[in-house]
């Protein structure tokens, strides 16, 4: 791959896996990450320790809100920007809506401005299934414009998609918004359900389920997501698209816990508490558009993906438990 890719959030869960794949394909990679204190820095440092040894890799430790600094520090010609950096999570966004707006909306605006000024012609934006909100027309398809977001996080992702349309129209920039559906796998953030549940189960601690356990999620393994992003990087047809990247299968929360128990060999001690504002009852991706445009077809079912995650967790448990 004879390309230079700029990846924001490139030391995080999804970002570091994408950088793995880009470097494997001999791309030049510029990673922007501010090592936000939301979780322990050592996790991200561990994610990129091998990247640092690669001559095709450059780390810029900076905040996407600092546009002038980014423009002065990054002088290379860039073929594609993959914008993954964001404040993440529905529940944290309810507690800090202004902070999410500043990073996710203004930060995205900055990266679009950066792309405009540097004449970058391909921009990939990490959107989210949360933009569909309480839309009952499942599975969710991109041409259903009934978006009913119910969290500040979701609203910031809608804003990013709309800003991308503006820049695509005005500045001849191809913009692809990829709506990710509950991504999991090795290196998953420690606050996300699968990682959090397995950590607590390994410690013999109780796990908390919001609601009665009947909520549904479309869980997508990290390798499938990276396949979709890589295909989007090479996409060269229409100038603006919104594309779901999911698994096209719903899993009930109680079913997920049973699958984690099976993958890990550890029994869960469960407790139930009321649902909290901002969480949706279900997510479910129609991936037919991704299949048509990106030749996307998920390869990992939940059993296979959780087996890989559990093996990774066991191999890294000492480090993960100590942070």
NORHUMO-V598112 format. One record per helix or strand of 3 or more residues. SS is the DSSP state (A for helix, B for strand). FROM is the first residue (numbers start at 1). TO is the last residue. If there is no record, write none. Layout:
BEGIN
SS|FROM|TO ; SS|FROM|TO
END
This chain:
BEGIN
B|4|8 ; A|13|24 ; B|28|33 ; A|41|47 ; A|51|53 ; B|57|61 ; A|67|73 ; B|80|83 ; A|90|95 ; A|97|118 ; B|122|128 ; A|129|132 ; A|152|171 ; B|174|180 ; A|193|202 ; B|206|210 ; A|222|234 ; B|240|245 ; A|253|264 ; B|269|273 ; A|288|294 ; A|302|321
END
